[in-house]
Amino acid sequence: MLDELKQPNSRLGSSLRLNTLIRLRWLAIVGQSLAVLVVAFGLSFPLPTAECFALIAASAWLNLYLTFRYPTAHLLPPLAALAILTFDASQLAGLLYLTGGLTNPFSILMTVPVVISAASLPLMWTALLGVYVVGLTALLAIFHLPLPWYHGTELSVPFIYTAGMLIAIISSIAFTGIYAYRVAEEARLLANALTATELVLQREQHISALDGLAAAAAHELGTPLATIALVAREMEKALGDDPRFHEDVTLLRSQSERCREILKRLTSLSSEGEEHLARLPLTSLIEETAAPHRDFGIDIRLEPGKTHGPEPVGRRNPGVLYGLGNLVENAVDFARDSVSIRWGWDDEMVHITITDDGPGFPAEIMDRIGEPYMSRRQAGSSSGGGLGLGLFIAKTLLERSGAMVSFANAGGQGKGASVTVSWPRERFLKEENGLAWEQKDWKSLA
């Protein structure tokens, strides 16, 4: 699921609802009909009314067919949506051909199908539709019936004006298409990234809940096993040394006692060690974060920094563990030889800094780090992991815990990257919805 979410044009975000196109087409049909009626009967301009209404009727017929053929919530595959938008562009081009071509002030509406495609379809289909619409627009600049005007007169429009309209429409198609595509693509990526964040957090929370499930299972099984053991002892006393059942009853009682011992250990692990497992001192948090990444040929150095006061002890937070682990993993991916993790605390702040000796962050992406739209720290890099969705998830989870995450180059570009995660001490010590931390004496819990 996460891999699917990372795809830029994932099928999760590239389908268009049929009902959306149907409603937009009904709006266009009403607008086109009103325009024809006002021009033909309100202004009394000569107009091929029958041909215009024939094209409008074709659009209405398609709408009715799609309404009765498919359910309201039907999602169109990209190719089907492209076909429908191509029909809309062709129908509009036909109306413009009958009413003056590009001299018609409504010719700007040729941009609409491309904008809809850019907001909902993959880039390749949008580009094909854009080329088709530009071709239709160019033909309308040359081939069209006269613009409807007063009886006995003809409005003469200089060709340079028509050429200007052609350039304006092509420019509008290109600009609005690219703009709509970028906005929609970033919205899709952001939505997918937030979904992935929730999936990761949910998975980590499920893992953390396993100890509680084991304790619950031990508690529920304790009563029936005690009953079995009691019955086995009574049977053993009643049968005495009966050679037929003595060995089986003794085995039954010993195995029930063994099950009770196993459940007792599970219960003891949960009750006596629950606090021990539920809370982590800051040093243990660093160790647990770094441990999974030590076997990749990169030296991970733990460097305690300046401290003031007792060591903070925090509630085990799956989001914080995942976020810090992702930052360490990213540093290991880009490091040449080593990664250092430095931490400390004082009366105001608690902070963790992760530094690698890799190429660092290019200056042009410093302001965009943490967005889910980037793919790599350095374009063309042959090594190292991605900086997009994974780093966005890590940053989001850490910020949900009250942390501030900042990115910098350790000693200038090319000398390594540095990520600092810091919490205000009062927020660090405040427990809120299980996302923040508390400070207690670790020795009393050990």
VEXDREN-2710 file (C-alpha; in Angstrom, 1 decimal):
% VEXDREN-2710
k/r/px/py/pz
1/MET/0.0/0.0/0.0
2/LEU/2.8/2.5/0.9
3/ASP/4.6/1.7/-2.4
4/GLU/1.4/2.5/-4.3
5/LEU/1.0/5.7/-2.5
6/LYS/4.5/6.8/-3.4
7/GLN/3.8/6.6/-7.1
8/PRO/3.3/10.1/-8.6
9/ASN/0.4/9.1/-10.8
10/SER/-1.1/6.4/-8.6
11/ARG/-4.4/5.2/-9.6
12/LEU/-5.7/6.4/-6.2
13/GLY/-5.6/10.0/-7.5
14/SER/-6.0/9.7/-11.3
15/SER/-9.6/8.7/-11.7
16/LEU/-12.4/11.2/-12.5
17/ARG/-16.0/10.8/-11.3
18/LEU/-18.4/10.5/-14.2
19/ASN/-21.0/12.5/-12.2
20/THR/-18.6/15.4/-12.2
21/LEU/-18.4/15.5/-16.0
22/ILE/-22.1/15.0/-16.3
23/ARG/-22.9/18.0/-14.1
24/LEU/-20.3/20.2/-15.9
25/ARG/-21.8/19.2/-19.3
26/TRP/-25.3/20.1/-18.1
27/LEU/-24.0/23.5/-17.1
28/ALA/-22.4/23.9/-20.5
29/ILE/-25.6/22.8/-22.3
30/VAL/-27.6/25.4/-20.4
31/GLY/-25.1/28.1/-21.1
32/GLN/-24.8/27.2/-24.8
33/SER/-28.6/27.1/-25.2
34/LEU/-29.0/30.5/-23.6
35/ALA/-26.3/32.0/-25.7
36/VAL/-27.9/30.8/-29.0
37/LEU/-31.3/31.9/-27.9
38/VAL/-30.1/35.4/-26.9
39/VAL/-28.1/35.9/-30.1
40/ALA/-30.7/34.5/-32.5
41/PHE/-33.9/35.9/-30.9
42/GLY/-32.9/38.5/-28.5
43/LEU/-30.4/40.3/-30.8
44/SER/-32.0/39.0/-34.0
45/PHE/-28.6/38.1/-35.5
46/PRO/-28.6/35.7/-38.4
47/LEU/-27.5/32.4/-36.9
48/PRO/-27.6/28.7/-38.1
49/THR/-29.9/27.9/-35.1
50/ALA/-30.8/24.4/-36.2
51/GLU/-27.2/23.3/-36.6
52/CYS/-26.2/24.8/-33.3
53/PHE/-29.1/23.1/-31.4
54/ALA/-28.2/19.8/-33.2
55/LEU/-24.7/20.0/-31.6
56/ILE/-26.1/20.9/-28.2
57/ALA/-28.6/18.0/-28.5
58/ALA/-25.7/15.6/-29.2
59/SER/-24.1/16.7/-26.0
60/ALA/-27.4/16.3/-24.1
61/TRP/-27.9/12.9/-25.6
62/LEU/-24.4/11.8/-24.4
63/ASN/-25.2/13.1/-21.0
64/LEU/-28.5/11.1/-20.8
65/TYR/-26.8/8.0/-22.1
66/LEU/-24.0/8.2/-19.5
67/THR/-26.5/9.0/-16.7
68/PHE/-28.7/5.9/-17.3
69/ARG/-25.8/3.6/-18.3
70/TYR/-23.6/4.1/-15.3
71/PRO/-24.1/4.6/-11.6
72/THR/-23.6/8.1/-10.1
73/ALA/-20.4/7.3/-8.3
74/HIS/-18.8/5.6/-11.3
75/LEU/-15.1/6.3/-11.6
76/LEU/-13.9/6.8/-15.2
77/PRO/-10.6/5.2/-16.2
78/PRO/-8.2/7.8/-17.7
79/LEU/-8.8/6.7/-21.4
80/ALA/-12.6/6.9/-21.0
81/ALA/-12.3/10.3/-19.4
82/LEU/-10.0/11.4/-22.2
83/ALA/-12.6/10.3/-24.8
84/ILE/-15.4/12.3/-23.2
85/LEU/-13.3/15.4/-22.9
86/THR/-12.2/15.0/-26.5
87/PHE/-15.9/14.9/-27.5
88/ASP/-16.6/18.1/-25.4
89/ALA/-13.7/19.9/-27.2
90/SER/-15.0/18.8/-30.6
91/GLN/-18.6/19.8/-29.8
92/LEU/-17.4/23.3/-28.7
93/ALA/-15.2/23.6/-31.8
94/GLY/-18.3/22.8/-33.9
95/LEU/-20.3/25.5/-32.3
96/LEU/-17.5/28.0/-32.7
97/TYR/-17.1/27.1/-36.4
98/LEU/-20.8/28.0/-36.9
99/THR/-20.6/31.3/-35.0
100/GLY/-17.4/33.0/-36.1
101/GLY/-14.5/30.9/-35.0
102/LEU/-11.9/32.7/-32.9
103/THR/-13.7/36.0/-33.5
104/ASN/-16.4/34.7/-31.2
105/PRO/-15.7/36.0/-27.7
106/PHE/-16.6/32.5/-26.2
107/SER/-13.7/30.9/-28.0
108/ILE/-11.7/31.2/-24.7
109/LEU/-13.8/28.3/-23.5
110/MET/-11.6/25.9/-25.6
111/THR/-9.3/25.9/-22.6
112/VAL/-11.8/24.3/-20.3
113/PRO/-11.5/20.6/-21.4
114/VAL/-7.7/20.8/-21.0
115/VAL/-7.9/22.4/-17.5
116/ILE/-10.3/19.6/-16.4
117/SER/-7.9/17.0/-17.8
118/ALA/-4.9/18.6/-16.1
119/ALA/-6.7/18.5/-12.8
120/SER/-7.7/14.9/-12.9
121/LEU/-5.8/12.8/-15.6
122/PRO/-2.2/11.7/-16.0
123/LEU/0.2/14.1/-17.7
124/MET/0.4/12.0/-20.9
125/TRP/-3.3/12.1/-21.6
126/THR/-3.5/15.8/-20.8
127/ALA/-0.7/16.5/-23.2
128/LEU/-2.5/14.6/-26.0
129/LEU/-5.7/16.5/-25.3
130/GLY/-3.9/19.8/-25.3
131/VAL/-2.3/19.1/-28.7
132/TYR/-5.7/18.1/-30.1
133/VAL/-7.4/21.3/-28.7
134/VAL/-4.5/23.5/-30.0
135/GLY/-5.0/21.9/-33.5
136/LEU/-8.7/22.6/-33.4
137/THR/-8.1/26.2/-32.3
138/ALA/-5.6/26.7/-35.2
139/LEU/-8.2/25.4/-37.7
140/LEU/-10.9/27.7/-36.3
141/ALA/-8.6/30.7/-36.9
142/ILE/-8.8/29.9/-40.6
143/PHE/-12.0/28.0/-41.3
144/HIS/-15.3/29.3/-39.8
145/LEU/-18.6/30.9/-40.8
146/PRO/-18.9/34.7/-40.3
147/LEU/-19.5/36.0/-36.9
148/PRO/-23.3/36.7/-36.4
149/TRP/-24.0/40.4/-36.8
150/TYR/-26.8/42.7/-37.8
151/HIS/-28.8/42.0/-40.9
152/GLY/-27.3/43.3/-44.1
153/THR/-23.9/44.0/-42.5
154/GLU/-20.8/41.9/-41.8
155/LEU/-18.4/42.6/-39.0
156/SER/-14.9/42.6/-40.5
157/VAL/-12.3/41.4/-38.1
158/PRO/-8.6/41.9/-39.1
159/PHE/-6.6/38.7/-39.4
160/ILE/-4.0/40.1/-37.0
161/TYR/-6.7/40.2/-34.3
162/THR/-7.6/36.5/-35.0
163/ALA/-3.9/35.6/-34.9
164/GLY/-3.7/37.4/-31.5
165/MET/-6.7/35.4/-30.2
166/LEU/-5.1/32.2/-31.4
167/ILE/-1.9/33.0/-29.5
168/ALA/-3.8/34.1/-26.4
169/ILE/-5.9/30.8/-26.4
170/ILE/-2.8/28.6/-26.9
171/SER/-1.0/30.5/-24.1
172/SER/-4.0/30.1/-21.8
173/ILE/-4.2/26.4/-22.6
174/ALA/-0.5/26.0/-21.8
175/PHE/-0.5/28.1/-18.6
176/THR/-3.8/27.0/-17.1
177/GLY/-3.1/23.4/-18.0
178/ILE/0.4/23.4/-16.4
179/TYR/-0.9/25.3/-13.3
180/ALA/-3.9/23.0/-12.8
181/TYR/-1.7/19.9/-13.2
182/ARG/0.9/21.1/-10.7
183/VAL/-1.8/22.1/-8.1
184/ALA/-3.7/18.9/-8.5
185/GLU/-0.5/16.8/-8.4
186/GLU/0.7/18.4/-5.3
187/ALA/-2.7/18.0/-3.7
188/ARG/-2.7/14.3/-4.6
189/LEU/0.8/13.8/-3.3
190/LEU/0.0/15.6/0.0
191/ALA/-3.2/13.5/0.4
192/ASN/-1.3/10.3/-0.3
193/ALA/1.5/11.3/2.1
194/LEU/-0.9/12.0/4.9
195/THR/-2.6/8.7/4.3
196/ALA/0.8/6.9/4.4
197/THR/1.6/8.8/7.6
198/GLU/-1.6/7.5/9.3
199/LEU/-0.9/3.9/8.1
200/VAL/2.7/4.1/9.5
201/LEU/1.5/5.4/12.8
202/GLN/-1.3/2.9/13.0
203/ARG/1.2/0.0/12.3
204/GLU/3.6/1.3/15.0
205/GLN/0.7/1.6/17.5
206/HIS/-0.4/-1.9/16.8
207/ILE/3.2/-3.2/17.4
208/SER/3.2/-1.3/20.7
209/ALA/-0.1/-2.9/21.7
210/LEU/1.1/-6.5/21.4
211/ASP/2.3/-6.5/25.0
212/GLY/-1.1/-5.5/26.2
213/LEU/-2.7/-8.2/24.1
214/ALA/-0.4/-10.8/25.6
215/ALA/-1.3/-9.7/29.1
216/ALA/-5.0/-9.9/28.2
217/ALA/-4.6/-13.4/26.8
218/ALA/-2.8/-14.6/29.9
219/HIS/-5.5/-13.1/32.1
220/GLU/-8.4/-14.7/30.1
221/LEU/-6.7/-18.2/29.9
222/GLY/-5.7/-18.2/33.6
223/THR/-9.1/-19.2/35.0
224/PRO/-9.8/-22.2/32.6
225/LEU/-6.3/-23.5/33.1
226/ALA/-6.6/-23.3/36.9
227/THR/-9.9/-25.4/36.6
228/ILE/-8.1/-28.0/34.4
229/ALA/-5.3/-28.2/37.0
230/LEU/-7.7/-28.6/39.9
231/VAL/-9.7/-31.4/38.1
232/ALA/-6.4/-33.1/37.1
233/ARG/-5.3/-33.2/40.8
234/GLU/-8.7/-34.5/41.9
235/MET/-8.5/-37.3/39.3
236/GLU/-5.0/-38.2/40.4
237/LYS/-6.1/-38.5/44.0
238/ALA/-9.2/-40.5/43.0
239/LEU/-7.4/-43.0/40.7
240/GLY/-4.5/-43.5/43.0
241/ASP/-2.0/-45.9/41.5
242/ASP/-4.3/-47.3/38.9
243/PRO/-1.9/-48.4/36.1
244/ARG/-4.4/-47.7/33.4
245/PHE/-4.7/-43.9/34.0
246/HIS/-2.0/-42.9/36.4
247/GLU/0.6/-42.0/33.8
248/ASP/-1.9/-40.0/31.6
249/VAL/-3.3/-38.1/34.6
250/THR/0.1/-37.2/35.9
251/LEU/1.1/-35.9/32.4
252/LEU/-2.1/-33.9/32.2
253/ARG/-1.5/-32.3/35.5
254/SER/2.2/-31.5/34.7
255/GLN/1.3/-30.0/31.4
256/SER/-1.4/-27.8/32.9
257/GLU/1.1/-26.6/35.5
258/ARG/3.5/-25.8/32.7
259/CYS/0.9/-23.7/30.9
260/ARG/0.2/-21.8/34.0
261/GLU/3.9/-21.1/34.5
262/ILE/4.1/-19.7/30.9
263/LEU/1.1/-17.5/31.4
264/LYS/2.5/-16.4/34.8
265/ARG/5.7/-15.2/33.0
266/LEU/3.6/-13.3/30.4
267/THR/1.5/-11.7/33.1
268/SER/4.7/-10.9/35.1
269/LEU/6.3/-9.4/32.0
270/SER/3.3/-7.1/31.5
271/SER/2.7/-6.1/35.1
272/GLU/6.2/-5.8/36.4
273/GLY/7.8/-4.5/33.2
274/GLU/4.9/-2.5/31.7
275/GLU/6.2/0.8/33.1
276/HIS/9.8/-0.3/32.1
277/LEU/8.6/-0.9/28.5
278/ALA/6.2/2.0/28.3
279/ARG/8.8/4.6/29.2
280/LEU/12.3/5.4/27.8
281/PRO/15.0/7.6/29.0
282/LEU/16.4/9.8/26.3
283/THR/19.6/7.8/26.1
284/SER/17.7/4.6/25.6
285/LEU/15.6/6.3/22.9
286/ILE/18.7/7.1/21.0
287/GLU/20.1/3.6/21.4
288/GLU/16.8/2.0/20.2
289/THR/16.7/4.4/17.2
290/ALA/20.2/3.7/16.1
291/ALA/20.3/-0.1/16.7
292/PRO/18.6/-1.2/13.5
293/HIS/20.9/0.8/11.2
294/ARG/24.3/-0.4/12.5
295/ASP/24.9/-3.3/10.1
296/PHE/25.1/-1.3/6.8
297/GLY/28.8/-0.5/6.8
298/ILE/28.4/3.0/8.3
299/ASP/29.8/3.9/11.7
300/ILE/27.1/5.3/13.9
301/ARG/28.6/7.4/16.7
302/LEU/26.6/8.3/19.8
303/GLU/27.9/11.6/21.2
304/PRO/26.2/12.9/24.4
305/GLY/26.1/16.7/24.5
306/LYS/25.7/19.3/27.2
307/THR/23.1/18.4/29.8
308/HIS/21.5/20.1/32.8
309/GLY/19.4/18.4/35.4
310/PRO/18.1/14.8/35.5
311/GLU/17.8/12.8/32.3
312/PRO/14.3/13.2/30.7
313/VAL/12.3/10.0/30.6
314/GLY/9.5/9.8/28.0
315/ARG/6.6/7.6/27.2
316/ARG/7.3/5.2/24.4
317/ASN/5.8/7.0/21.4
318/PRO/5.6/5.0/18.1
319/GLY/5.5/8.2/16.0
320/VAL/8.7/9.6/17.6
321/LEU/10.5/6.2/17.3
322/TYR/9.5/5.9/13.6
323/GLY/10.3/9.6/12.8
324/LEU/13.8/9.5/14.4
325/GLY/14.5/6.1/12.9
326/ASN/13.6/7.4/9.4
327/LEU/16.0/10.4/9.9
328/VAL/18.8/8.0/11.0
329/GLU/18.1/5.7/8.0
330/ASN/18.2/8.7/5.6
331/ALA/21.6/9.8/7.1
332/VAL/23.0/6.3/6.8
333/ASP/21.9/6.2/3.1
334/PHE/23.8/9.3/2.2
335/ALA/26.8/9.0/4.5
336/ARG/30.2/8.2/3.2
337/ASP/31.7/6.7/6.4
338/SER/29.9/7.8/9.5
339/VAL/26.9/9.2/11.1
340/SER/26.9/11.0/14.5
341/ILE/23.9/11.4/16.8
342/ARG/24.3/14.1/19.5
343/TRP/21.7/14.8/22.2
344/GLY/21.3/17.0/25.2
345/TRP/18.9/18.9/27.4
346/ASP/18.7/22.0/29.6
347/ASP/16.1/24.0/31.4
348/GLU/14.5/25.2/28.2
349/MET/15.0/22.6/25.4
350/VAL/15.6/19.0/24.7
351/HIS/17.3/18.3/21.4
352/ILE/18.7/15.6/19.2
353/THR/21.0/16.3/16.2
354/ILE/21.7/13.7/13.5
355/THR/24.7/14.5/11.2
356/ASP/26.2/12.6/8.3
357/ASP/29.4/13.1/6.3
358/GLY/27.7/12.8/2.9
359/PRO/27.2/15.4/0.2
360/GLY/24.8/17.6/2.2
361/PHE/21.8/19.4/1.0
362/PRO/21.9/21.4/-2.2
363/ALA/21.1/25.0/-1.6
364/GLU/18.3/25.1/-4.1
365/ILE/16.2/22.5/-2.2
366/MET/16.8/23.7/1.4
367/ASP/13.5/25.6/1.5
368/ARG/11.6/22.6/0.2
369/ILE/13.0/19.8/2.4
370/GLY/10.1/18.0/4.1
371/GLU/7.6/18.4/1.3
372/PRO/6.3/15.2/-0.1
373/TYR/7.1/16.3/-3.7
374/MET/10.9/15.7/-3.7
375/SER/12.5/12.4/-4.7
376/ARG/16.1/12.8/-3.9
377/ARG/18.5/14.9/-1.8
378/GLN/20.7/15.5/-4.9
379/ALA/19.5/15.2/-8.4
380/GLY/21.3/12.5/-10.3
381/SER/22.7/10.9/-7.2
382/SER/23.4/7.2/-7.7
383/SER/23.3/6.3/-4.0
384/GLY/21.1/7.2/-1.1
385/GLY/17.4/7.0/-0.5
386/GLY/14.5/9.3/-1.2
387/LEU/13.8/12.5/0.6
388/GLY/10.1/12.8/-0.3
389/LEU/7.4/10.8/1.3
390/GLY/9.5/9.1/3.9
391/LEU/11.0/12.3/5.2
392/PHE/7.6/14.0/5.1
393/ILE/6.1/11.2/7.2
394/ALA/9.0/11.5/9.7
395/LYS/8.7/15.3/10.0
396/THR/4.9/15.1/10.4
397/LEU/5.1/12.5/13.1
398/LEU/7.7/14.4/15.0
399/GLU/5.9/17.7/14.8
400/ARG/2.8/16.0/16.1
401/SER/4.7/15.2/19.2
402/GLY/5.5/18.9/19.6
403/ALA/9.0/18.8/18.1
404/MET/10.6/21.4/15.8
405/VAL/12.6/19.9/12.9
406/SER/15.3/21.9/11.1
407/PHE/17.7/21.0/8.3
408/ALA/21.1/22.4/7.6
409/ASN/24.5/21.5/6.1
410/ALA/27.0/20.5/8.8
411/GLY/30.0/22.5/7.6
412/GLY/28.9/23.9/4.3
413/GLN/27.5/22.2/1.2
414/GLY/29.4/19.0/0.4
415/LYS/30.5/18.4/4.0
416/GLY/27.5/16.6/5.3
417/ALA/23.9/17.2/6.3
418/SER/22.5/17.9/9.7
419/VAL/18.9/17.4/11.1
420/THR/18.0/18.8/14.5
421/VAL/14.9/17.7/16.4
422/SER/14.1/19.8/19.4
423/TRP/11.2/20.0/21.9
424/PRO/10.5/22.9/24.3
425/ARG/11.1/21.4/27.7
426/GLU/7.6/22.1/29.1
427/ARG/6.1/20.5/26.0
428/PHE/8.5/17.6/26.3
429/LEU/7.5/17.0/29.9
430/LYS/3.8/17.4/29.2
431/GLU/1.8/14.3/28.3
432/GLU/-0.9/15.1/25.7
433/ASN/-2.9/12.4/23.9
434/GLY/0.0/10.1/24.2
435/LEU/2.1/12.1/21.8
436/ALA/4.3/14.1/24.1
437/TRP/6.6/13.0/27.0
438/GLU/6.9/13.0/30.7
439/GLN/10.0/13.1/33.0
440/LYS/10.2/10.7/35.9
441/ASP/13.0/9.1/37.9
442/TRP/14.2/6.2/35.8
443/LYS/15.9/4.4/38.7
444/SER/12.6/4.1/40.5
445/LEU/11.1/2.3/37.5
446/ALA/14.0/-0.1/36.9
END
